[in-house]
Amino acid sequence: MGVKAARFHEFGGSDVLRVEEIDDPRPGPGEVSVRIRASALNHLDVDVREGISRFPVNLPHTLGIEVAGEIEEIGPGVEEWQPGDRVNPYIMATCGECAYCRTGRESLCLAPGFISFSTGGGYAEKLACSARHLVRIPDSVSYEDAAALQVAFATSWHMLFTRGKLQAGETVMINSVGSGIGSAAVQLAKLAGAFVIGNASSDEKLERARELGMDIGLNHQTEDVVARVLEITGSGVDLVYEHVGGELFQKGLDSLKKDGRLVICGGHSGEVVPFDIIPFFRTQRSIVGSFVYSQDEIEKCFALAAHGRIKPLIHKTFPLDEAKEAMELMERREHFGKILLIPGFAGNELEERGGVA
Ligand SMILES: [Zn+2]
């Protein structure tokens, strides 16, 4: 018997998504199959669907890189896991053997696989994936929270601490605090003892971020971000957390104090930007690239979630059958927090169990 998956056979808008039956994913050697209980949408999914992600995509393709579920079946050679274990697969299936993997920098792995690109995708009832890359979900963390946690919080951890070297007492500016990784960064930066300035496109998003601990909010549509940052800090911020691109990249750079760092992991609003070399080197600033995160960083975030120190934000949950509507909601960019797909439930059942926010 097959399982249900939302996938596409050609690149395009949300209309290309089809919910159909696929072959039951069975685990190969070193793999497990996971019964998916919750799956999170990411903006990357839109790029993949439109064919502009710069990732290799085989058609038909099942979207979804971020899932939480329970192990259903164990493949040959897997000893450390049991059916029924609650797991969250690390999105990268790192090789474990290259120079980067061997030196604790697995996010730079030379030959990684990725969930949905080298396995089945998360917009489905089930997928098979590598057992070596599973993270155990603590008992006190729900499947919904687990599905919403990895990309937002582990990306933030990697950017703020591993790449950005944020220290207690420093000032950080977080661009676009209304997004998943923006709101996660507010929580982690506050926990780490930083002073947090955030910006967003609306006062409503800023208000939500204040509830998460943001110290000062700037509306980048109505305020001069650079002037306000200089007014508040005197000399600029120590670290800018950038994932937007375009104008906000430049404003972030101009908001840095001398010897400040800008850490960046995305550029949806403008991937190619003008860059003034002279003030950059005269102020001895740094721009630091950041890509995904390590399995260890996911585990640290789950430990914080288990102790109630961080809270993944969930905007709305949809049944798998409504993957198209879920994607359209994400593309309107009006959400604050993650959008989830819950396989095995119809919309009215989700409402009854309180899953629809
Ligand atoms: Zn490797």
Residues whose N, C-alpha, C, O or C-beta is under 5 A from the ligand:
A	BS01	ZN	T94 C95 G96 E97 C98 C101 C109 L110 A111
